[in-house]
């Protein structure tokens, strides 16, 4: 029987595509294309988010 893993939450900012490579349109001296690698700042390149921590209610005395 297959093992089921807990569902991981996909980052809502990047929809799971945490890293993108963008071609700038220019080339290096050796002929290869100049590219930029951009990482999602919300999930820091993992593509997944961690569940929100449980909310804690703090009461301040009078």
C-alpha atoms as a printed R data frame, in Angstrom:
   type eleno elety resid chain resno      x      y       z
1  ATOM     1    CA   UNK     A     1  0.000  0.000   0.000
2  ATOM     2    CA   UNK     A     2  1.452  3.429  -0.898
3  ATOM     3    CA   UNK     A     3  2.562  5.734   1.848
4  ATOM     4    CA   UNK     A     4  0.751  9.060   1.950
5  ATOM     5    CA   UNK     A     5  2.631 12.170   2.918
6  ATOM     6    CA   UNK     A     6  0.949 15.160   4.528
7  ATOM     7    CA   UNK     A     7 -0.183 17.749   2.006
8  ATOM     8    CA   UNK     A     8  2.249 20.635   1.702
9  ATOM     9    CA   UNK     A     9  0.866 24.088   1.189
10 ATOM    10    CA   UNK     A    10  1.879 25.750  -2.051
11 ATOM    11    CA   UNK     A    11  3.107 29.341  -1.755
12 ATOM    12    CA   UNK     A    12  0.289 31.697  -2.770
13 ATOM    13    CA   UNK     A    13  2.719 34.295  -4.127
14 ATOM    14    CA   UNK     A    14  4.494 32.078  -6.658
15 ATOM    15    CA   UNK     A    15  2.049 29.136  -7.025
16 ATOM    16    CA   UNK     A    16  4.883 26.678  -6.380
17 ATOM    17    CA   UNK     A    17  7.193 28.060  -9.075
18 ATOM    18    CA   UNK     A    18  9.653 29.547  -6.604
19 ATOM    19    CA   UNK     A    19 12.560 30.186  -8.959
20 ATOM    20    CA   UNK     A    20 12.458 31.699 -12.427
21 ATOM    21    CA   UNK     A    21 15.242 32.278 -14.926
22 ATOM    22    CA   UNK     A    22 14.874 35.385 -17.059
23 ATOM    23    CA   UNK     A    23 16.816 35.894 -20.271
24 ATOM    24    CA   UNK     A    24 17.990 39.489 -20.602
25 ATOM    25    CA   UNK     A    25 18.423 39.369 -24.383
26 ATOM    26    CA   UNK     A    26 22.165 39.982 -24.276
27 ATOM    27    CA   UNK     A    27 24.995 37.512 -24.703
28 ATOM    28    CA   UNK     A    28 28.335 37.005 -22.999
29 ATOM    29    CA   UNK     A    29 31.624 37.093 -24.927
30 ATOM    30    CA   UNK     A    30 31.544 33.289 -25.305
31 ATOM    31    CA   UNK     A    31 28.078 33.429 -26.943
32 ATOM    32    CA   UNK     A    32 26.035 32.151 -24.002
33 ATOM    33    CA   UNK     A    33 22.934 34.103 -22.993
34 ATOM    34    CA   UNK     A    34 22.960 36.409 -19.987
35 ATOM    35    CA   UNK     A    35 20.244 35.323 -17.527
36 ATOM    36    CA   UNK     A    36 18.938 36.414 -14.151
37 ATOM    37    CA   UNK     A    37 17.766 33.946 -11.524
38 ATOM    38    CA   UNK     A    38 14.903 35.290  -9.413
39 ATOM    39    CA   UNK     A    39 13.693 33.614  -6.208
40 ATOM    40    CA   UNK     A    40 10.298 34.162  -4.549
41 ATOM    41    CA   UNK     A    41 10.829 36.317  -1.446
42 ATOM    42    CA   UNK     A    42  7.740 34.953   0.330
43 ATOM    43    CA   UNK     A    43  8.805 31.290   0.439
44 ATOM    44    CA   UNK     A    44 12.546 31.909  -0.056
45 ATOM    45    CA   UNK     A    45 12.714 29.608  -3.052
46 ATOM    46    CA   UNK     A    46 11.078 26.514  -1.560
47 ATOM    47    CA   UNK     A    47  7.700 26.801  -3.303
48 ATOM    48    CA   UNK     A    48  5.906 25.827  -0.110
49 ATOM    49    CA   UNK     A    49  4.691 27.654   2.955
50 ATOM    50    CA   UNK     A    50  4.535 26.450   6.511
51 ATOM    51    CA   UNK     A    51  1.197 26.481   8.307
52 ATOM    52    CA   UNK     A    52  0.570 29.590  10.371
53 ATOM    53    CA   UNK     A    53  1.486 29.233  14.012
54 ATOM    54    CA   UNK     A    54 -1.367 28.883  16.433
55 ATOM    55    CA   UNK     A    55 -2.664 32.210  17.610
56 ATOM    56    CA   UNK     A    56 -2.078 32.959  21.242
57 ATOM    57    CA   UNK     A    57 -4.331 35.363  23.071
58 ATOM    58    CA   UNK     A    58 -2.615 37.342  25.802
59 ATOM    59    CA   UNK     A    59 -4.621 39.149  28.438
60 ATOM    60    CA   UNK     A    60 -3.042 42.101  30.164
61 ATOM    61    CA   UNK     A    61 -4.085 42.674  33.758
62 ATOM    62    CA   UNK     A    62 -5.765 45.939  34.826
